[in-house]
Amino acid sequence: MNHGDEGKMRLSIGACACGCDDTLSLTNGGLSRRQFMASAAGAATLAATGFGRAGQALAQSADTKSYRIDVHHHLSPPSYIQASVANNFGDGLLRGWTVEKSLADMDQAGIAVSMLSVTQPGVNFTSGEAARKLVRECNEYNAKLISDHPGRFGGWAMLPLTDTEGSLKEIAYALDTLKLDGIGLMTNYRDKWLGHPSFLPVMEELNRRKCVVYTHPSTADCCVNLLPNEPPTLVEWGTDTTRTIGDIVFSGNAQKFRDIKWIFSHAGGTMPFLIERFIRQPMIEAKYKPMVPDGTLAELTRFYYDTAQTSNKASMSALTAIIPTSQIVFGTDFPYRTGIDHVKGLRSSGIFTDAQIMDIERGNALKLLPRLNA
């Protein structure tokens, strides 16, 4: 693989009993030795790259300039708030959302455009005509906000994914009539992840349209209330993002539907930490080799990953060890976190140059959503 001038490293994977060739070349997105140095050496590198105290002050002085694009920003349409109350899901932040709160947070953090999406559980709590109706109302409300606030919002359309006919109709309406920017999917739909065969007709249509598909974690039926002291936000959602990435790759969907542009939340969940297992899967089990003819990394490095709740040194070090900076996009998870948290977090992490931060906060999203450049 070749990512232009991006740095190169060797990823060495321990040998296994099968005797596989276990050393792989890996091109990364701006990784440097400072991500693996001790804290004292890391501090010296930080200063040398302009992210010492003076560099941070300079960067933070520009924090309020409105150029950023937030791909992970939630809205709560009135009908969705009503459904939340009636079906006993959601929390005060979901139910208390207003467009004024979104705009205020965006202005504070210098966010020019936020891509709006309904948060989890989407319509996993319902089905049939009720799900179709709620999806339609939420998508129309999303489109109305875009129209009412020119230049400030874009939108990911909801789908009732377990309903193939309803999903295909909603894709056409949301993209052709409402002119929303792409599709927003949950990572699972009642214990079916995004590589499931029942979703193939929808994936075929999304691929035909060359859609941007943003994904958001949700609690699968299998994994509700596993531990009394661990809400799903703590471990399960990052894990479920990883499950659906693995399902898309090893079902063969990533290879088959190459024109879908995937965005995964929260830096890909636990995928960066589990990268050895992802890489070795087709080495250990031959049936997976046709799904990744160029290797697992060739698929993973085509996807996009947002920074929501992961704008810190540990998460970004892990992600950039395997994913080029060109595939990282800015996300905030508003209203559950603020935009300014992530603006400051990216800078204080010490992982990126100023130019890379500009790409993450704007340039990479414009490649996916060129209409926003207007």
Buried (B, 14 or more C-beta within 10 A) or exposed (E): BEBEEBBEBEBEBEEEEEEEEBEBEBBBBBBBEBBEBEEEEBBEBBBEBEBBEEBBEEBBEBBEEEEBBBBBBBBBBEBBBBBBEEEEEBEEBBEEBEBEEBBEBBBBBBBBBBBBBBBBBBBBBBBEEEBBBBBBBBBBBBBBBBEEBEEBBBBBBBBBBBBBEBBBBBBEBBBEEBEBBBBBBBBBBBEBBBBBEEBBEBBBBBBEBEBBBBBBBBBBEEBEEEEEEEEBEEBBBBBBBBBBBBBBBBBBBBBBBEEBBBBBBBBBBBBBBBBBBBBBBBBEEEEBEEBBEEBBBBBBBBBBBBBBBBBBBEBBBBBBBBBBBBBBBBBBBBBBBBBBBBBBBBBBBBBBBBEBBBBBBBBBBBBBBEEBEE
